[in-house]
Amino acid sequence: MDEQLSSDAASLPEERPTDETALTKAPVVQYRVFTLDSVLYDLTDASPQAHLIEAESPYRYLVIPMALPDAISLQQALSGIEGRRPSTHELMRDVLGRLQVDVIAVRIVRFEGGVFFAELELMTAKGREIFDCRTSDALTLAYRQMVPAPVLCAEDVLETYFRD
């Protein structure tokens, strides 16, 4: 039996980098926690906006523009309103739930040309999975969970956003 274990272990791929500098090359990304404060549509603006507020000092605001149908969907999720027929986000929530997949977090990872880019982090039976996602979809899915998933924003996104 020991021979069986050692041959199985030998067949596993090497997970450690062979170059010692590879461990230090990956930058550590700092995230700040945000909560959805409101979804507003000012008729003088071209599009509705999601307003996120930082959970701790300095309590910065992020204003994320989105299309009207996305804003309506997000506001319904925030208010706990269910449609007579499942919306796409309600359907996705139900599919993930039935498959026993948890939404771990929404991560806002980039701000480029006035557009926020996000990732949806999921925990599956096979482990953690990360998906590129529109920020509005990620927020809506997070707020459709029984317990809303945390919204994280990379510190370098905040630096870029407040510098521009």
Secondary structure, 3 states (H helix, E strand, C coil): CHHHHHHHHHHCCCCCCCCCCHHHHCCCCCEEEEEEEEEECCCCCCCCEEEEEECCCCCCEEEEECCHHHHHHHHHHHHCCCCCCCCHHHHHHHHHHHCCCEEEEEEEEEEECCEEEEEEEEEECCEEEEEEEEHHHHHHHHHCCCCCCCEEEEHHHHHHHHHC
